[in-house]
Amino acid sequence: MKYYLPADVPADKIATFLENFRQSTGGSGRLMLFAGDQKVEHLNNDFCGEGIPPEDNDPEHLFRIASQADIGVFATQFGLISRYGRDYPDIPYLIKLNAKTNLIPYSQKDPYSQQWLEVEDIVRFHKSSGLNIRGVGYTVYLGSEHEHAMLREAARIVHEAHLNGMIAVLWIYPKGNFIDDEHSGHLIAGAAGVGAALGADFAKLKVPYSNGHFDSEALKEVTTAAGRTGVLCEGGDKRDREAFLRELHTQIHEGGSRGNGTGRNIHQRSLKEGIAMANAIYAITANNASVEEAMHIIEG
């Protein structure tokens, strides 16, 4: 397993951190993150509408998939985990510590996603509930006039997670009135460097595009700039399964990413299809499966 042990993990928490990291990456050093934080981020747009199965409108659909599929971690808000966790105690959880809705356009106000809970709250919850909580996550909007506040919160969250043997994942997205192209590879590389400077174990980033298409060469700049912080490419809108898996394979084996953060391409499907898609993504991410092998998993 390829891993990087942060120096701020205390001696009595090293074994805990390494086990959380090993289990979350399947021993591969790559993280398959099933993103379930959109109930706040996108309200109900991602869960009810044309092309979306009716069961996706029920939050439990996310937990049913996460409990039956191969995943690294299931990332969602504390409240959802507290409501459903007793029925799904074996899911590997990563608790998202901040979130905001998309109701206020970025053109009207620069985004600020304030921290909801402290890491120590999560540590207490972990001990009292016995749930399989492996880490915490937080979103930073670079370029926002409020970035200074989010950067401070992110730095403390990463450090406090490490002090307790947990992994820390940062969502780092350039957003706001001063951002012209959030899919610029050079800009995303800058965001990757910020993730490294904050000490994150993984940074979930936008995918670099050139002329409207994924740019694997630009992704190399991103993953190099991230250093020892693993780059997770966002999954984006739901699309053709094979096309998604081919791009994921390229991101890892040509661009140098160390995983992915996928939500809509998993949960905007029926339970059976969502489980199969998650299994295929995990196979490519953690098991070095080919696209053909991953498609075989989907096709049964």
N, C-alpha and C positions, 0 to 999 in steps of 0.2 A: 504494500500500500504506500502510495506517495502522499506524505503529509508534511505539514509545517507546524511545529509546536510553537505557539506564541510564547514569548518570554514572560508575559504577564499572567500566565497560568501558574498558580502556586504549586509547590511540590506535592501537596496533599490532594490536588485536583487533577494532576496530570493523567492518571489512569482513567478518571471519569471523562475528561476531555477527549482523550484518544479513543475511548470506547464510543462516545457519542459521534465522533468523526468517522470512525470505522463503520459503525452500523448505518449511519446516514448515507455514506458513499458506497456501501456494499464492498468495502475494502479496495475500491478502485481509485479513491481520491477525487472522483467526480460526483456531483450532486444532482439527483433528479428531484426537483422541487415541484410538488403539485400545489399550484397557487389557488387558494380559495379565499382570497381577501377582497374579491370584487363586489361583494354584497354592499360594502361601503363605497369603494372606489368608483364603481360604475352604476350604483343603485340597482334597479331591476332590469336594466337594458341587456345584461348578459345572461339573464335567467328566464326571460319570458318574451317570446316573439317569434317571428317567422324563422323556420328552420331549427328551432330549439325544442326539444322534447318537453312535454308538460311536467315530467318529474323533476326537471332541473329547477323549477320554481320553488321546490321544497329544499331548504338548507340541508336536510338529511341526505339528499342525493350525493352531496360532496363526501359525506362521511361514509356512505355505503361504498362508494368507489374507493376511497382511501383505505378502507378496512379490508378490501378484497383484492386490491391490485398491488403490484410491486412498485413501491415508491421509496424515495429517500426520506423525505419529510413532507408532511401536509402543513402548509402555512396558512393560518387564518387567525381571526381575532379571538381574543380571550373569551369574550362572551359566548361565542358559538361553541367553543371547546367546553365551557362550563355547562352549557345546556345539553350537549350531546356526549360529553366525554365518558360519563358512567356507562353508557351503552357501547362505547367504542374505546375501551381502555388500551388496546394494543396498537392503535395507530401511532406512528412516530410523529409527534407534533413539533412545529416551530411556531411560536406565538408572535404574531405581528403586533408591535407595540404602538403603532400610530396608523392613522388612516384619515382620509378626507373624501368628501363627495366631489363629483364633477359638475355640480350645479353652477358654480361661479366660473365663467370663462376666464382663461388665462389672460386674454386680452383686456379684461376688466380689472383683474387684481392678481398680483403675483401669488403663487401658492405657498401656503404654510401648513404643514401637517404636524401638529403638535403631539408630543408623546402622551399616551393615555395612562399607562401604568409604568411603574418602576420595575427594574429587573428583580429587586428583592421581593416584590409582590409575586412574581412568577416563581421564584425559588420557594416561597412559602406554599404556593398553590401546588407545586410539584411534590413537595413533601406531604402535604395533607391529602392530596387526591390520589397519589400513587400512579398518575398517568405518565405515559412515556414521552416526556417533554425533553427534547434534545437541544433546543436553542431558541433564539429570539431573532426578530427581524425588525427593520425600521427603514422608512423611505426618506431620502434627502432629495430635494428639488434644487439642483444647482442652477445658478443664474437668477433665482428668485431674490428679491430684496430681503427676504427672511432667511437666506441660506445660513447666515451666521448662527442663528438660533438652532436650526436643524443640525448643523455640523457639530455644535457643542453637545446636543443631545445624543447624536450618533456616536461620538467619541466615548462618551460615558457609558452608553449601552454596550458597546463592544468590549470595553475594559471590564465592566461589571459581569458580563456574560462569561468572559474568560476566568475571572476570579472564582466563578462558581462551576467551572468545568463545562460550560455550554458553548456551542458554536454560535457565531454571530453572522447573519446575512444582512447586507444592506442593499436596498433598492436605490439606485442612484440615477436619477433622470434629469437632464437639463430641461427646464420648463420656465416659462415666464415671458414677459414683454421684451426681454433682451436676447431671446433665443430665436434665431432665424431658421435653423435646420437641426432639429433634435436627432436626426439620423446621420449627421456628419460623423464619419469615422474618426476624424481628428478630435472632434469635440468629445465623442464617447470615450476615446483613449484618455482624454483629460479626466473624465469622470471615473475611469478605471483607476487612474493614479490617485485620485482622491480616496477611493475605497481602500487602496493600499496604505495611504497615509493615515487613515482612520483605524487601520489594523483589522479590517474585516476578514473573515475566513473566506467568504464568497461575496461577490457583488453582482446583483442582477441588473443588467444594462440593456439599453436599446440595441437593436441590431443595426450595424452600419449598412447604409444603402448608397449606391451610386447609380444615377439615372433610373431610379425606381427599382433596382434589383439588389439583392444581397451581395455584398462585396467582401469576399473571403480575404483578400489582401489587406483591406482596411481593418478587418477583425484581427489580423496578426499584430497590427500596431496596437490595438486595444489590449490584447492578451499579454503582449510584452510589457506595456505600460502598467499593467496590473501587478506584475511581479509575482509574489507568492500568494496573492489574493486570487482565488479562482473566479473566472468570469462565467456567469450564467446568462445565456441569451434569453430574452423574453420570448414567449410563445406567440403572442399577438392574436389576431382574429382567427376564428376557425376557418380551416381550408382543407383542401384535398389531403388525405392522410399520407399517401406516398410522397407527395411533394414536400410536406412538412418533415417527414422522416429523412428524406434525402438532404434537405438543408441542414437539419440537425447533425447528421453524420459529417457533412462538410464543415460545419462550424467546429466540431470537435477535432477532426483529423486533418483539416487544412488550416483552420483559423486558430486552433489552439485553445478553444474554450474548454472549461472543465465542468460543463453541465448545462442545465436549462431550468427555466421557471415557467411552467406551462399550466394554464388554467382552462381557457375557453376551448382549446383543442381537445381537452379531455372531458370536461363536465357538460359541454353542450352536445352531448350524445346520450343515447340510452345507457342504462346501467351496464349491460353486457358490452356494448361498443366502447363505453368509457373505460371500463376495466381493461379491455383488450388494447386500447390505444395507450393507456398508461404503461401496461406491460411491455409494449413495443418500444416506447420511449426509454424505459428503464433498461431494456436489453441493449440498446445502442449506447446509452450513457454509461452504465456501470459494467456491462458484460462484453463490451466491444463487439456486439452483434453487427452484422452487415444489414443494409437496408432490406435485402431480400429475406434474411432471417427474421427481421422485425415484421415485415409484411406477412410472413408465414404465421406469426403469432396472431396477427389481426384476423387473418383468413381462416384460422383454426386448422 
